[in-house]
């Protein structure tokens, strides 16, 4: 998606818009509660819809070049000294802040392990000093904290700065961009906007629906200098984004100081409150709009199904027995047709998923190996040449470390990108089949409504990707037998030969050197092949989990509709045999349910209309 710089709302409109969203959200939850109160099988999706309104996740990613003050800004927004700050490039691991009733830190590792950590030891995991070159193999750190900013599913994400001497930090920042729903892009008054920043911005805008630009460290300048810096920064940004860019001048350091000390004057000087107000409104209005529309449309579908089931019960009571039996026979025939459609659904879904594996995953893995093998071989030879002076034992260990780290880095970087690509492709497949499943459900409901002359209308829901990974990197198996003997002989034998036999010693040293290099090269190629196989198996497992879960959800939706309609007709048939008074009471209860759904449907239609107009 192409990001837009955020619109500039008027001061008068903000309270109205924030209040409007909160009101619409409350009204939508009331509609969900009304439908749930019917206590029918057709209302089961409502519990999930209610949870979605209450817990929707939204990634607000803080990005920019190193030393722009991203971590200071996050601490200032939280009003607490949560994340470590320093005068050198510091953050090296993505740190995610989400809502929790208390401060807790969880460390997620690349091998799938998760451990809780003392908040005071955070720097040991997320900083370059505490975890150089990510030697601890940390994937990300998640912190829970009771901040109002993090309520309603907002996650604030601190990424490593791009462009520092630590190249791997830039890689981590780039890999996290696809997870961004909106971005806070930090600039700084102490350095003009650089070419590297503008290049990074061009990538950020591909993923973030909104970008907010903050010009940090204004406490170093006079008012006049601040204005000049804003004008310069805006001009540079508009060359990439076009017109309408707004830049917020702030001092994250003063903002944090003001909040920690409770000094209103310092807080005012930081100018953070003007930006915070705009951010609050965005989180309420823009983020909420998409969520409310999605849930409201799904609720409309549930209401349509409930109405149909109730009216089918009523019509079944009123229809003469012989006529009703004929309608039931026609409905059973339609069910058989739908069951055949479900089988076609399975075959087509499996075909699409198989094509995803063959055309995307397997081809991408082949390209990875094709590029990686010559690259690693060239680097291997260069590394060996540069470290010839090492002892045989040291050389063997150094080569092994070079191979392990090089392959690990290449696979982890590729894996991050491939995961995003496969997830999008899989979601695309799912979205097509959601439409197909909905059409099947609609067809069944429409057929039933026409069978009993009942009015009918419909709406739409969403897909599924198994995003958890069991994948971990394994680079060496235990050395046994001859392998172990060869290692020890080649590494120590030349050292035991007297200098009198210099030629023999040199020959043996060269022989051992070649043996070690040959073995480590073979180990390198085997490891690349092994890791490709392991990685392919992991992705296949996850795609298959996603396919099975998605299929189950779609089949459940179709089956529930068939069962609900069938049960409604059967219940009407059963009610025909009851006493007149009981039938009258049930008719009155059904009429009350229909009246309630009618009222809820009208309120829901108004919510949808207002959401679309927000």
RAQUI-V836761 format. One record per pair of residues at least 12 apart in sequence whose C-alpha atoms are under 10 Angstrom apart, sorted by the first residue. I is the first residue (numbers start at 1). J is the second residue. Records with the same first field share a line. If there is no record, write none. Layout:
I->J  J
//
This chain:
1->205  206  207  208  209
2->202  203  204  205  206  207  208  209  210  241
3->181  182  183  202  204  205  206  207  208  209  210  211  241
4->205  208  209  210  211  212  241  242  244  245
5->205  209  210  211  212  213  237  238  241  242  243  244  245  246  247
6->182  209  210  211  212  213  244  245  246  278  279  282
7->210  212  244  245  246  278  282
8->244  245  246  278
9->278  281  282
11->277  278
14->277  278  280  281  282  285
15->277  281
17->281  282  284  285  614
18->280  281  282  283  284  285
19->281  284  285
20->284  285  610  611  614
21->281  284  285  286  288  289  292  610  611  614
22->284  285  288
23->607
24->288  289  292  604  606  607  608  610  611
25->53  54  284  288  289  291  292  607  611
26->53
27->603  604  607
28->50  53  292  293  295  296  299  600  603  604  607  608
29->46  49  50  51  53  54  292  295  296
30->50  600  603  604
31->46  50  296  299  300  597  599  600  601  603  604  607
32->45  46  47  48  49  50  295  296  299  300  302  303  600  604
33->46  47  50  600
34->46  596  597  599  600
35->47  299  302  303  306  593  596  597  600  601
36->50
37->593
38->306  593  596  597
40->306  309  310  564
41->306  309  560  561  563  564
42->302  303  304  305  306  307  308  309  560  561  563  564  565
43->299  302  303  305  306
44->302  560
45->298  299  301  302  557
46->295  298  299  302  303
48->295
49->294  295  296  298  299
50->295  299
52->152  153  291  292  294  295
53->152  153  288  291  292  294  295  296
54->151  152  153
55->151  152  153  154
56->151  152  153  154  287  288  291
57->98  150  151  152  153  154  155  181  287  291
58->98  150  152  153  154  155  156  179  180  181  182  283  287  288
59->96  97  98  153  154  155  156  157  179  180  181  182  183  208
60->96  97  150  154  155  156  157  158  179  180  181  182  183  184  208  210  211  283
61->94  96  155  156  157  158  159  173  176  177  179  180  181  182  183  184  185  204  208  211
62->74  156  157  158  159  160  161  173  180  182  183  184  185  186  211  212
63->157  158  159  160  161  162  173  174  176  177  183  184  185  186  187  200  201  204  211  213
64->159  160  161  162  163  170  173  183  184  185  186  187  188  196  197  198  200  201  204  213
65->89  159  160  161  162  163  164  170  173  185  186  187  188  193  194  196  197  200
66->88  89  90  91  159  160  161  162  163  164  165  166  169  170  186  187
67->85  86  87  88  89  90  91  160  161  162  163  164  186  187  188
68->89  161  185  186  187  188  189  190  191  214  215  216  217  252
69->85  86  87  161  186  187  188  215  216  217  251  252  253
70->85  91  157  158  159  160  161  184  185  186  187  214  216  252
71->83  84  85  86  90  91  95  157  158  159  160  161  252  253
72->84  85  86  216  251  252  253  254  255  256
73->158  184  186  214  216  250  251  252  253  254  255  256  272
74->97  156  157  158  252  256
75->252  253  255  256  257  259
76->251  252  253  254  255  256  257  258  259  260  267  270  272
77->147  148  149  156  252  255  256  259  272  273  276
78->97  145  146  147  148  149  150  156  256  259
79->147  255  256  257  258  259  260  262
80->145  147  256  257  259  260
81->256  257  260
82->97  103  119  120  122  143  145
83->95  97  119  120  122  123  126  127  143  158
84->120  121  122  123  124  126  127
85->123  127
86->127
88->128  129  164
89->127  128  129  160  161  162  163  164  165  166  169
90->123  126  127  128  129  130  160  161  164  166  169
91->123  125  126  127  128  129  130  131  158  159  160  161  169
92->123  125  126  127  128  129  130  131  132  133  134  138  140  158  159  160  161  166  168  169  170  172  173
93->125  126  127  128  131  133  134  137  138  139  140  141  158  159  160  168  169  172  173
94->126  127  138  139  140  141  142  157  158  159  160  169  172  173  176
95->107  122  125  126  139  140  141  142  143  156  157  158  159  160
96->140  141  142  143  144  155  156  157  158  159
97->141  142  143  144  145  146  147  149  150  154  155  156  157  158
98->142  143  144  145  146  147  149  150  151  152  153  154  155  156  157
99->143  144  145  146  147  148  149  150  151  152  153  154  155  156
100->143  144  145  146  147  150  151
101->144  145  146  147
102->143  144  145  146  147
103->118  119  143  144  145  146
104->116  117  118  119  142  143  144  145
105->117  118  119  120  121  122  141  142  143  144  145
106->118  119  122  140  141  142  143  144
107->122  125  126  138  139  140  141  142  143
108->137  138  139  140  141  142
109->136  137  138  139  140  141  472
110->136  137  138  139  140  412  469  470  471  472  473
111->137  138  139  469  470  471  472  473  474
112->138  139  468  469  470  471  472
113->138  139  470  472
114->138  139  140  141
115->141
116->141  142  143
117->141  143
119->143
122->141  143
124->136
125->137  138  139  140  141
126->138  139  140  141  160
127->160
128->160  166  169
132->166
133->166  167  168  169
134->168  169
135->405
139->172
140->159
141->157  158
142->155  157
143->155  156  157
148->280
149->276  279  280  283
150->283
151->283
152->283  284  287  288
154->283  287
155->181
156->182  183  184
157->176  179  180  183  184
158->173  184
159->172  173  174  175  176  177
160->172  173  174  176
161->173  174  186
162->174  196  197  200
163->196  197  200
168->409  413
170->200
171->413
172->413  416
173->200
174->200  203  204  417
175->413  414  415  416  417  420
176->204  207  416  417  420
177->203  204  205  206  207  208
178->203  204  206  207  208  416  417  420  421
179->207  208  420
180->204  205  206  207  208  209  210
181->207  208  209  210  211  287
182->204  205  207  208  209  210  211  212  282  283  287
183->204  205  207  208  209  210  211  212  213
184->208  210  211  212  213  214  279
185->197  201  204  211  212  213  214  215  247
186->212  213  214  215  216  247  248  250
187->213  214  215  216  217  233  247  248  249
188->214  215  216  217  218  229  230  233  249  250  251
189->215  216  217  218  219  220  221  225  226  228  229  230  233  249  250
190->215  216  217  218  220  221  229
191->229
192->229  232  233  236
193->229  232  233  234  235  236  237
194->233  236
195->236
197->237
198->236  237  239  240  241
199->240
201->237  240  241
202->237  240  241
205->240  241
209->286  287
210->282  286
211->245  246
212->245  246  247  248  275  278  279
213->233  234  237  245  246  247  248  249  275
214->230  233  246  247  248  249  250  251  252  272  275
215->229  230  233  234  247  248  249  250  251  252
216->248  249  250  251  252  253  270  272
217->249  250  251  252  253  254  270
218->249  250  251  252  253  254  269  270  271
219->249  250  251  252  253  254  269  270
220->251
226->249  250
227->249
229->247  249
230->246  247  248  249
231->246  247
233->245  246  247
234->246  247
247->275
248->271  272  274  275
249->270  271  272  274  275
250->268  269  270  271  272  273  274  275
251->266  267  268  269  270  271  272
252->267  270  271  272
253->266  267  270
254->266  267  268  269  270  271  272
255->267  268  269  270  271  272  273
256->270  272
257->270
258->270
285->611  614
286->614
288->611
289->608  610  611  612  613  614
290->611  612
291->611
292->607  608  611  612
293->607  608  609  610  611  612
294->459  460  461  462  608
295->460  461  608
296->459  460  461  601  604  605  607  608  611
297->458  459  460  461  604  605  608
298->458  459  460  461  462
299->459  460  461  600  601  604
300->457  458  459  460  600  601  602  604  605  608
301->438  442  457  458  459  460  461
302->458  459  460
303->457  458  459  594  597  598  600  601  604
304->442  445  455  456  457  458  459  597  598  601
305->441  442  445  456  457  458  561  564  565
306->561  564  565  593  594  597
307->454  455  456  590  593  594  595  596  597  598
308->445  446  448  449  452  454  455  456  457  564  565  568  594
309->445  448  449  561  564  565  566  567  568  569
310->564  565  568  569  572  587  589  590  591  593  594
311->449  452  453  454  455  568  569  572  590  591  594
312->448  449  451  452  453  454  565  566  567  568  569  570  571  572
313->565  566  567  568  569  570  571  572  573  574  575  586  587  590
314->452  568  569  571  572  573  575  583  586  587  590  591
315->452  453  454  568  569  572  573
316->328  452  568  569  570  571  572  573  574  575  576
317->569  570  571  572  573  574  575  576  577  583  587
318->572  573  575  576
319->452  572  573  576
320->573  576
321->573  576
324->451  452  569  570  572  573
325->573
327->448  451  452  569
328->448  451  566  569  570  573
330->447  448  451
331->444  447  448  451  562  565  566  569
332->562  566
334->443  444  447  448  562
335->444  559  562  563  566
337->444
338->440  441  443  444  558  559  562
339->555  558  559  562
341->437  440
342->437  440  551  554  555  558  559
345->433  436  437  551  554  555
346->547  548  551  555
348->433
349->429  430  432  433  547  550  551
350->544  547  548  551
352->426  429  430
353->425  426  429  430  540  543  544  547
354->540  543  544
356->422  425  426  429  543
357->422  536  539  540  543
360->418  421  422  425
361->418  419  421  422  536  539  540
362->532  536
364->414  418
365->411  414  415  418  532  533  535  536
366->532
368->410  411  414  528  532
369->411  525  528  529  532
372->406  407  410  411  525  528
373->407  524  525  528  529
375->406
376->402  403  406  407  410  521  524  525  528
377->403  521  524  525
379->402  403  406
380->399  402  403  406  517  520  521  524
381->399  517  521
383->395  398  399  402
384->396  398  399  402  513  517
387->399
388->513
391->491  492  495  509  513
392->487  488  490  491  492  493  494  495  509  510  512  513  516  517
393->487  488  490  491  492  513  516
394->491
395->491  513  516  517
396->487  490  491  513  515  516  517  519  520
397->516  520
399->516  517  520  521  524
400->475  476  516  517  519  520  521  523  524
402->520  524
403->475  520  521  523  524  525  527  528
404->473  474  475  476  523  524  527  528
405->475
406->524
407->473  475  524  525  527  528  531
408->473  474  475  527  528  531
410->528
411->473  528  531  532  535
412->472  473
415->471  535  539
418->539
419->467  469  539
420->467
422->465  539  543
423->464  465  466  467  543  546
424->465
425->465
426->463  464  465  466  543  546  547
427->462  463  464  465  546
428->463
429->463  547
430->462  463  464  465  546  547  550  551  554
431->461  462  463  464
432->463
433->462  463  550  551  554
434->460  461  462  463  550  551  553  554
435->460  461  462
436->554
437->551  553  554  555  557  558
438->458  459  460  461  554  557  558
439->458  460  558
440->557  558  561
441->458  554  557  558  559  560  561  562
442->456  457  458  459  558  561
444->558  561  562  565
445->457  458  561  562  565
446->458
448->562  565  566  569
449->565
462->550  554
463->546  549  550  551  553  554
464->545  546  547  548  549  550  551  553
465->542  543  544  545  546  547  549  550
466->539  541  542  543  544  545  546  547  548  549  550
467->539  542  543  545  546
468->542
469->538  539  541  542
470->535  537  538  539  541  542
471->534  535  536  537  538  539  541  542
472->531  534  535  538
473->530  531  534  535
474->527  530  531  534
475->523  524  526  527  528  530  531
476->523  527
483->519
486->512  515  516  519
487->512  515  516  519
489->512
490->508  509  510  511  512  513  514  515  516
491->509  512  513  515  516
492->509  512
493->505  508  509  512
494->506  507  508  509  510  511  512
495->508  509
//
